[in-house]
Amino acid sequence: MNVLKLATMIVAVSGAASAQVFTGSFPLTTNGGTPIGLDHNGGGSLLFTCIGTVDELGITDTSGNIGLTIDISMNSGTPLGVTTDSVLNIWITDATDNDVDLYDGLGNYVSSFPIGTETTFPEGIAFSPVTGNLYVTDGLASQAFEYTTAGVLVNTIPLNGASIDGIAHDPSDDTFWIYDSGTDSIRHYDAAFNELSAVPGTIANGLSGGEGLAIIGDTIYVCATGSDEVAAFAINGTPATTAQYGTGCPPPNDFYELFLAGANDLSGTSFTILPGPSGFTVAAAGAFDPNFANNLGSVDDQLFVAQALGFTATFPGLGTISTIDIDSNGRIGVGLAGSDFTESVGEFLAQTMVGVCWDDFNPSAGGAVYFDTFPTFAMITWDQVPQFGDTDSNTFQVKLHDDGRIECSYVSVLDDSLVGLSAGIGGTDPGSIDLSASLPFATAGSGLPLTLSEGTRPVIGTNFDMVTTNIPATAISGGTILGLAATNITTPIIPTGCAVQSTGDLTTLPLNLGTGASNIALPNLSSLVGVTVFAQSVIIDPAQTAIVPALYSNGLQIDIGDV
């Protein structure tokens, strides 16, 4: 079909859709450190702080290419927030010394001023050239503090949200942007700190929880600390975005529920994962066992690697196992990549694990983690463990049985967390489900599902690329269909677990079986901005035994934009 004709048809039939602000991300990896704070550098690059073996101040471009790093651990023990003032001095919040440290533009330490008794955890910091003052967020409460650059407290500012992290001043309109990790929100405030809007943050867009935040031009950058990435959000214009929906076939066995702050409803419940011939049944069964005794002596963010079960059991994606990794942050698995306090869907799907109640727990501050073995099962218990920086109490447990059953029980669990099972194949995100409302349910996965994702973003005036992965070697042809609406149609003539996810009433693009690529040139027409199209790839595979020997990918919602 002619592309201009296609564009005319889309505009004539489809109304504009409201787009999300997330426009993509880039990696920010340092020498073993964790990136935390962000700010502009007075030009087109970003300043950042990172904490680790060496606490550092660094500079990076907006693609993640680090220009330099400076060791600041002598004067800033836990550097969290960072900002620059109108003459390019650099201000850093230091949670170890509970103060704000001043560095010159070359990264040389100059002086500090104490926070005092306002908070014990200063986190984000921003400078406003309009007032000439500094604004520091309180990581333990929903508030910020306004200081002169000499350290005199001017004002205490109440804020919405649950856990305030990064803050940035936007000089274009004298407003403030704040990252609230407690509700995974980017909040926009006017100069008097009246909230103007709030949009979903980094977790909602598949990354870990955010921390530092910076403004360059029309883009907000947020540091997704747990995944060592920086997410970009457009302020003006209509962002070009895509979003996967549904699942490809064969379906994955993975499932999870991602709880935001205050929404965890598992207290007093249990569920058991029962292995079957090709998938699992997940049912409301099991009970909390109080007979735990072997205290691992865990501290904050500690991973106990390859703990012996004393028997062999089957585990999703691995077959037979005899050891298990135990993370103090509420998860178990095999080959886990270190302790992880920032639960994210991307990391969950990429690692073989059970998120029993994956969150940032701190057994150093209370409670304990136990590992007990019995002849036919092993039991891991998190007993009265608080979240980091909190005084709450969380008690939950998982049992691994020698017949492959996995039993999760909850006495009291609070706040945000991720709960579920991942075989670690990195398949299509099945989406968060309501575990309490869905039990019992069955998974029936085998192999890797056909997966459609963006190769580039759908910006007008560019070539928009889509990529299909997990194409079987036995496939003989394929295509990517585009339609005006999303569907979810199943039929006995196509393989079990497959569904038609797009109406396909626009066109079908060729699909290269070798590379998985399909592409279309989007005209540079403003009338296309805000239009939504729905795509799905389909391959013909004679190895399938259904009447129609085809496999179908997940659906891909395409929101066309100009940025």
Helices and strands as residue ranges (DSSP letters): H 3-13, E 22-27, E 34-40, E 46-51, E 56-60, E 66-71, E 79-84, E 90-94, E 99-103, E 109-114, E 122-128, E 133-138, E 143-147, E 153-158, E 164-170, E 175-180, E 185-189, E 195-200, G 203-205, E 210-216, E 219-224, G 225-227, E 229-234, E 241-245, E 255-259, E 270-275, E 280-283, E 303-315, E 319-327, E 331-333, H 345-350, E 352-358, G 363-365, E 368-373, E 377-385, E 394-401, E 406-412, E 417-423, H 435-438, E 441-442, E 451-454, E 463-469, E 477-483, E 486-489, E 500-502, E 507-510, E 517-521, G 526-528, E 532-540, E 550-559
